[in-house]
Amino acid sequence: MAQVASRLDFFSSDSYFQEHKPYIVTPSRKQWSEDMTQQQSSKFLNVGWENHPVTISDARGDDDFTLDRKGCQLFRHVAKSLEFFEGHHMERYWREMETFLQNQLGAELVICYDGQLRKNRHFDDAEMVDLFDPLRLEGPAKGAHDVSFEQAPVTVHRHMSESQRLQYLSPGYRVRIINMWRPLIAYVEDSPLAVCDFQSVKASDLVPLDRVYPHKVMVLYYIKHRATQKWHWFSKQTMDEVLCLIMYDTRSDRARCSLCPGVGENGKQGKTNSHIGVDCPHTSFQNPLASKEAPKRESVEVRCIVVTKDGN
């Protein structure tokens, strides 16, 4: 596979975070207006980053990169519309992605529950964000990260109805959370997505972080650097291709995670009978092959709960 040399942002290995759990808070409108005027925005986050050189291998054309083997797979899919001018345009795209997963995976149930438009531009830290605006823009996500093994079942329960939980959260069904990432330009050169082979991640690489919103709290894993981690990308991904990343999978015999001793409070290693797992850590990176004329990255991602029969 062709390789590129780049650098990625990883979570800090500073000993401070062995005793203090990191957090990122997105405040309510009231908190934002009060605290930002007092120049207290630092109270909203407690994180540290390190930038490390990495080698990123091109996975395009590698048949080993399937959802069950590597936790990620590139599919060709021509969307009916990629125009996002009004809120219902995002909902229309959600429905289309639900249909795609139903057909591609033979799903019994697909629930698209979240989406995000991204653009690589400058964002003012003092800019108020409407969390409930389906067309809100964010920049490429900073730092290698993944959904935590503890958070995923909470997400599934939150977005399923009671009847769906009774039917599908039982033996005989497989439940996955799949992130679907697509460029909104002809093909992406600027800030493409890098994915990490889950088998190359160790328990000590994972840092639990509280992502706090006014209406919910999520626990994510951020990744510390390890030289033996294996990173990949899909070169020149087009808007007619969608990259699917497994965020959670109840089938432990597939590319769900590498079972290992759990991480307890404050990021410390937990008891040996506690387990964590990572599926497909990912982050954006600066592509040294990008041309000077390459347009700034624009992308859309959606997150879906996917239920299939256990054999699928």
KOLZA-136467 format. One record per residue (C-alpha): residue number from 1; x, y, z. Coordinates in steps of 0.5 Angstrom, whole numbers, plus 2048, in hexadecimal, padded with zeros to 3 digits. Example, Ala and Ser with C-alpha at 12.3 -4.5 7.8 and 13.67 -1.06 7.14 Angstrom:
# residues 2
k 1 | px 819 | py 7F7 | pz 810
k 2 | px 81B | py 7FE | pz 80E
***
This chain:
# residues 312
k 1 | px 800 | py 800 | pz 800
k 2 | px 802 | py 807 | pz 7FE
k 3 | px 804 | py 80B | pz 805
k 4 | px 804 | py 812 | pz 807
k 5 | px 808 | py 816 | pz 80C
k 6 | px 804 | py 81A | pz 811
k 7 | px 802 | py 81C | pz 818
k 8 | px 7FC | py 81B | pz 81C
k 9 | px 7FA | py 81E | pz 822
k 10 | px 7F9 | py 819 | pz 828
k 11 | px 7F7 | py 81A | pz 82F
k 12 | px 7FD | py 81D | pz 834
k 13 | px 801 | py 817 | pz 838
k 14 | px 802 | py 81D | pz 83E
k 15 | px 801 | py 819 | pz 845
k 16 | px 7FC | py 81F | pz 847
k 17 | px 7F7 | py 81B | pz 843
k 18 | px 7F8 | py 814 | pz 847
k 19 | px 7F5 | py 818 | pz 84D
k 20 | px 7F0 | py 81D | pz 849
k 21 | px 7EB | py 81A | pz 844
k 22 | px 7EB | py 81F | pz 83E
k 23 | px 7E4 | py 822 | pz 83C
k 24 | px 7E1 | py 827 | pz 836
k 25 | px 7DB | py 82B | pz 838
k 26 | px 7D7 | py 82E | pz 833
k 27 | px 7D3 | py 833 | pz 837
k 28 | px 7CC | py 835 | pz 837
k 29 | px 7CA | py 83B | pz 833
k 30 | px 7C9 | py 83F | pz 83A
k 31 | px 7D0 | py 83C | pz 83D
k 32 | px 7D3 | py 83E | pz 836
k 33 | px 7D1 | py 845 | pz 837
k 34 | px 7D3 | py 846 | pz 83E
k 35 | px 7DA | py 842 | pz 83E
k 36 | px 7DC | py 845 | pz 837
k 37 | px 7DB | py 84C | pz 839
k 38 | px 7E0 | py 84B | pz 83F
k 39 | px 7E5 | py 847 | pz 83B
k 40 | px 7E4 | py 841 | pz 83F
k 41 | px 7E4 | py 83C | pz 839
k 42 | px 7E9 | py 838 | pz 83C
k 43 | px 7E4 | py 835 | pz 841
k 44 | px 7E1 | py 831 | pz 83B
k 45 | px 7E7 | py 82D | pz 839
k 46 | px 7EC | py 829 | pz 83D
k 47 | px 7F0 | py 825 | pz 837
k 48 | px 7F7 | py 825 | pz 835
k 49 | px 7FA | py 823 | pz 82E
k 50 | px 801 | py 820 | pz 82B
k 51 | px 802 | py 820 | pz 824
k 52 | px 806 | py 81A | pz 821
k 53 | px 809 | py 818 | pz 81B
k 54 | px 805 | py 812 | pz 818
k 55 | px 806 | py 80E | pz 811
k 56 | px 7FF | py 80D | pz 80E
k 57 | px 7FE | py 807 | pz 809
k 58 | px 7F9 | py 808 | pz 803
k 59 | px 7F3 | py 803 | pz 804
k 60 | px 7F0 | py 804 | pz 7FD
k 61 | px 7EF | py 7FD | pz 7FA
k 62 | px 7F1 | py 7F9 | pz 800
k 63 | px 7EC | py 7F4 | pz 800
k 64 | px 7ED | py 7F3 | pz 808
k 65 | px 7EA | py 7F9 | pz 80A
k 66 | px 7E3 | py 7F7 | pz 80B
k 67 | px 7DE | py 7F8 | pz 811
k 68 | px 7DF | py 7F1 | pz 814
k 69 | px 7E7 | py 7F1 | pz 813
k 70 | px 7E9 | py 7F8 | pz 814
k 71 | px 7E3 | py 7FC | pz 817
k 72 | px 7E3 | py 800 | pz 811
k 73 | px 7E1 | py 800 | pz 809
k 74 | px 7E1 | py 804 | pz 803
k 75 | px 7DA | py 804 | pz 7FF
k 76 | px 7D8 | py 807 | pz 7F9
k 77 | px 7D2 | py 80A | pz 7F9
k 78 | px 7CF | py 810 | pz 7F5
k 79 | px 7CB | py 814 | pz 7FA
k 80 | px 7C4 | py 817 | pz 7F7
k 81 | px 7C6 | py 81E | pz 7FA
k 82 | px 7CC | py 821 | pz 7FD
k 83 | px 7C9 | py 828 | pz 7FE
k 84 | px 7C8 | py 82A | pz 805
k 85 | px 7C4 | py 831 | pz 805
k 86 | px 7BE | py 830 | pz 80A
k 87 | px 7BD | py 82B | pz 810
k 88 | px 7B9 | py 826 | pz 80C
k 89 | px 7BF | py 825 | pz 807
k 90 | px 7C3 | py 822 | pz 80D
k 91 | px 7BD | py 81D | pz 80F
k 92 | px 7BC | py 81B | pz 807
k 93 | px 7C3 | py 819 | pz 807
k 94 | px 7C2 | py 815 | pz 80E
k 95 | px 7BD | py 811 | pz 80B
k 96 | px 7C1 | py 810 | pz 805
k 97 | px 7C7 | py 80D | pz 809
k 98 | px 7C2 | py 809 | pz 80D
k 99 | px 7BF | py 806 | pz 806
k 100 | px 7C6 | py 804 | pz 804
k 101 | px 7C8 | py 801 | pz 80B
k 102 | px 7C2 | py 7FD | pz 80A
k 103 | px 7C3 | py 7FA | pz 803
k 104 | px 7CB | py 7FA | pz 804
k 105 | px 7CB | py 7F6 | pz 80B
k 106 | px 7C4 | py 7F3 | pz 80B
k 107 | px 7C2 | py 7F7 | pz 811
k 108 | px 7BC | py 7F5 | pz 815
k 109 | px 7BC | py 7FC | pz 818
k 110 | px 7C0 | py 803 | pz 816
k 111 | px 7BF | py 809 | pz 81A
k 112 | px 7C3 | py 80F | pz 818
k 113 | px 7C4 | py 813 | pz 81E
k 114 | px 7C9 | py 818 | pz 81D
k 115 | px 7CD | py 81C | pz 818
k 116 | px 7D2 | py 821 | pz 817
k 117 | px 7D4 | py 826 | pz 811
k 118 | px 7DC | py 828 | pz 811
k 119 | px 7E0 | py 82D | pz 80E
k 120 | px 7E7 | py 82F | pz 80E
k 121 | px 7E7 | py 836 | pz 810
k 122 | px 7E8 | py 83A | pz 816
k 123 | px 7E3 | py 83A | pz 81C
k 124 | px 7E3 | py 840 | pz 821
k 125 | px 7E3 | py 83D | pz 828
k 126 | px 7DE | py 842 | pz 82A
k 127 | px 7D9 | py 840 | pz 825
k 128 | px 7D3 | py 83D | pz 828
k 129 | px 7D1 | py 836 | pz 825
k 130 | px 7CA | py 834 | pz 824
k 131 | px 7CA | py 82D | pz 826
k 132 | px 7C3 | py 82B | pz 823
k 133 | px 7C5 | py 82E | pz 81D
k 134 | px 7C5 | py 829 | pz 818
k 135 | px 7C9 | py 82D | pz 813
k 136 | px 7CE | py 82F | pz 818
k 137 | px 7D5 | py 82F | pz 816
k 138 | px 7DC | py 82D | pz 819
k 139 | px 7E3 | py 82C | pz 817
k 140 | px 7E6 | py 825 | pz 817
k 141 | px 7E6 | py 822 | pz 81D
k 142 | px 7ED | py 823 | pz 821
k 143 | px 7F1 | py 81D | pz 824
k 144 | px 7F0 | py 815 | pz 823
k 145 | px 7EA | py 813 | pz 826
k 146 | px 7E4 | py 80E | pz 826
k 147 | px 7DE | py 80C | pz 82A
k 148 | px 7DF | py 809 | pz 831
k 149 | px 7DC | py 802 | pz 832
k 150 | px 7D8 | py 804 | pz 838
k 151 | px 7D5 | py 80A | pz 834
k 152 | px 7D2 | py 806 | pz 82E
k 153 | px 7CD | py 802 | pz 832
k 154 | px 7CA | py 808 | pz 835
k 155 | px 7CA | py 80B | pz 82E
k 156 | px 7C6 | py 805 | pz 82B
k 157 | px 7C1 | py 805 | pz 831
k 158 | px 7C0 | py 80D | pz 830
k 159 | px 7BE | py 80D | pz 829
k 160 | px 7BA | py 806 | pz 829
k 161 | px 7B3 | py 806 | pz 82B
k 162 | px 7B1 | py 801 | pz 831
k 163 | px 7AE | py 7FC | pz 82C
k 164 | px 7B4 | py 7FC | pz 827
k 165 | px 7B8 | py 7FB | pz 82E
k 166 | px 7B4 | py 7F5 | pz 830
k 167 | px 7B4 | py 7F2 | pz 829
k 168 | px 7BB | py 7F3 | pz 827
k 169 | px 7C0 | py 7F4 | pz 82D
k 170 | px 7BF | py 7EC | pz 82E
k 171 | px 7C3 | py 7E6 | pz 82B
k 172 | px 7C2 | py 7E5 | pz 824
k 173 | px 7C4 | py 7EC | pz 822
k 174 | px 7CA | py 7F0 | pz 821
k 175 | px 7CA | py 7F7 | pz 822
k 176 | px 7D0 | py 7FC | pz 81F
k 177 | px 7D1 | py 804 | pz 81F
k 178 | px 7D3 | py 806 | pz 819
k 179 | px 7D6 | py 80D | pz 817
k 180 | px 7D6 | py 80E | pz 80F
k 181 | px 7DB | py 814 | pz 80D
k 182 | px 7DA | py 817 | pz 806
k 183 | px 7DE | py 81D | pz 803
k 184 | px 7D9 | py 822 | pz 800
k 185 | px 7DE | py 824 | pz 7FA
k 186 | px 7E0 | py 820 | pz 7F4
k 187 | px 7E6 | py 81D | pz 7F8
k 188 | px 7E9 | py 81F | pz 7FF
k 189 | px 7F1 | py 820 | pz 7FF
k 190 | px 7F1 | py 825 | pz 805
k 191 | px 7F0 | py 822 | pz 80C
k 192 | px 7EE | py 81B | pz 80A
k 193 | px 7EC | py 816 | pz 80F
k 194 | px 7F1 | py 811 | pz 812
k 195 | px 7EF | py 80B | pz 815
k 196 | px 7F3 | py 807 | pz 81A
k 197 | px 7F3 | py 7FF | pz 81A
k 198 | px 7EF | py 7FD | pz 821
k 199 | px 7F4 | py 7F7 | pz 822
k 200 | px 7FA | py 7FC | pz 822
k 201 | px 7F7 | py 800 | pz 828
k 202 | px 7F8 | py 7FE | pz 82F
k 203 | px 7F4 | py 7FF | pz 836
k 204 | px 7F9 | py 804 | pz 838
k 205 | px 7F8 | py 808 | pz 832
k 206 | px 7F1 | py 80A | pz 834
k 207 | px 7EF | py 810 | pz 837
k 208 | px 7E8 | py 811 | pz 83A
k 209 | px 7E5 | py 818 | pz 839
k 210 | px 7DF | py 81B | pz 83B
k 211 | px 7DB | py 81F | pz 835
k 212 | px 7D6 | py 823 | pz 839
k 213 | px 7D0 | py 826 | pz 835
k 214 | px 7CA | py 82A | pz 838
k 215 | px 7C6 | py 824 | pz 837
k 216 | px 7CA | py 81E | pz 838
k 217 | px 7D1 | py 81B | pz 83A
k 218 | px 7D5 | py 817 | pz 835
k 219 | px 7DC | py 813 | pz 837
k 220 | px 7E1 | py 812 | pz 831
k 221 | px 7E7 | py 80F | pz 830
k 222 | px 7ED | py 814 | pz 82E
k 223 | px 7F3 | py 810 | pz 82C
k 224 | px 7FA | py 811 | pz 82E
k 225 | px 800 | py 810 | pz 829
k 226 | px 804 | py 809 | pz 829
k 227 | px 809 | py 808 | pz 824
k 228 | px 806 | py 801 | pz 822
k 229 | px 7FF | py 804 | pz 820
k 230 | px 7FD | py 803 | pz 819
k 231 | px 7FA | py 808 | pz 815
k 232 | px 7F6 | py 808 | pz 80E
k 233 | px 7F2 | py 80D | pz 80A
k 234 | px 7EE | py 80C | pz 803
k 235 | px 7F2 | py 811 | pz 7FE
k 236 | px 7EE | py 816 | pz 7FA
k 237 | px 7E7 | py 813 | pz 7FD
k 238 | px 7E1 | py 816 | pz 7F9
k 239 | px 7DA | py 819 | pz 7FA
k 240 | px 7D8 | py 813 | pz 7F7
k 241 | px 7DB | py 80E | pz 7FC
k 242 | px 7D9 | py 80D | pz 803
k 243 | px 7DE | py 80B | pz 809
k 244 | px 7DB | py 807 | pz 80E
k 245 | px 7DE | py 806 | pz 815
k 246 | px 7DC | py 801 | pz 81A
k 247 | px 7DB | py 805 | pz 821
k 248 | px 7D8 | py 7FF | pz 825
k 249 | px 7D6 | py 7F8 | pz 823
k 250 | px 7D3 | py 7F3 | pz 828
k 251 | px 7D6 | py 7ED | pz 824
k 252 | px 7DD | py 7EC | pz 828
k 253 | px 7E0 | py 7E7 | pz 823
k 254 | px 7E0 | py 7ED | pz 81D
k 255 | px 7E4 | py 7F3 | pz 81D
k 256 | px 7E0 | py 7F6 | pz 822
k 257 | px 7E6 | py 7F7 | pz 827
k 258 | px 7EC | py 7F4 | pz 82A
k 259 | px 7EA | py 7F2 | pz 831
k 260 | px 7EF | py 7F5 | pz 837
k 261 | px 7EF | py 7F7 | pz 83E
k 262 | px 7EA | py 7FC | pz 83F
k 263 | px 7EC | py 804 | pz 840
k 264 | px 7E8 | py 806 | pz 847
k 265 | px 7E7 | py 80D | pz 84A
k 266 | px 7EC | py 813 | pz 848
k 267 | px 7EF | py 80E | pz 842
k 268 | px 7F2 | py 809 | pz 847
k 269 | px 7F2 | py 802 | pz 845
k 270 | px 7ED | py 7FE | pz 848
k 271 | px 7EC | py 7F7 | pz 84B
k 272 | px 7ED | py 7F1 | pz 846
k 273 | px 7E6 | py 7EF | pz 846
k 274 | px 7E4 | py 7F6 | pz 843
k 275 | px 7E5 | py 7F7 | pz 83B
k 276 | px 7E5 | py 7FC | pz 836
k 277 | px 7E6 | py 7FC | pz 82F
k 278 | px 7E7 | py 801 | pz 829
k 279 | px 7E4 | py 800 | pz 822
k 280 | px 7E7 | py 805 | pz 81D
k 281 | px 7EB | py 80B | pz 820
k 282 | px 7EB | py 810 | pz 81B
k 283 | px 7ED | py 817 | pz 81A
k 284 | px 7EF | py 81C | pz 814
k 285 | px 7F6 | py 81E | pz 812
k 286 | px 7FA | py 822 | pz 80E
k 287 | px 7FB | py 81F | pz 807
k 288 | px 802 | py 820 | pz 804
k 289 | px 800 | py 81E | pz 7FD
k 290 | px 7FA | py 823 | pz 7FD
k 291 | px 7FB | py 828 | pz 7F7
k 292 | px 7FC | py 830 | pz 7F9
k 293 | px 7F5 | py 831 | pz 7F5
k 294 | px 7F1 | py 82B | pz 7F9
k 295 | px 7EB | py 82E | pz 7FC
k 296 | px 7EA | py 82E | pz 803
k 297 | px 7E6 | py 828 | pz 806
k 298 | px 7DF | py 828 | pz 807
k 299 | px 7DC | py 821 | pz 809
k 300 | px 7D5 | py 81E | pz 80C
k 301 | px 7D5 | py 819 | pz 811
k 302 | px 7CF | py 815 | pz 814
k 303 | px 7CF | py 810 | pz 81A
k 304 | px 7CA | py 80A | pz 819
k 305 | px 7C8 | py 805 | pz 81E
k 306 | px 7C7 | py 7FE | pz 81A
k 307 | px 7C4 | py 7F8 | pz 81C
k 308 | px 7C5 | py 7F1 | pz 818
k 309 | px 7C3 | py 7EA | pz 819
k 310 | px 7C9 | py 7E7 | pz 81D
k 311 | px 7CC | py 7E4 | pz 817
k 312 | px 7CD | py 7EA | pz 813
***
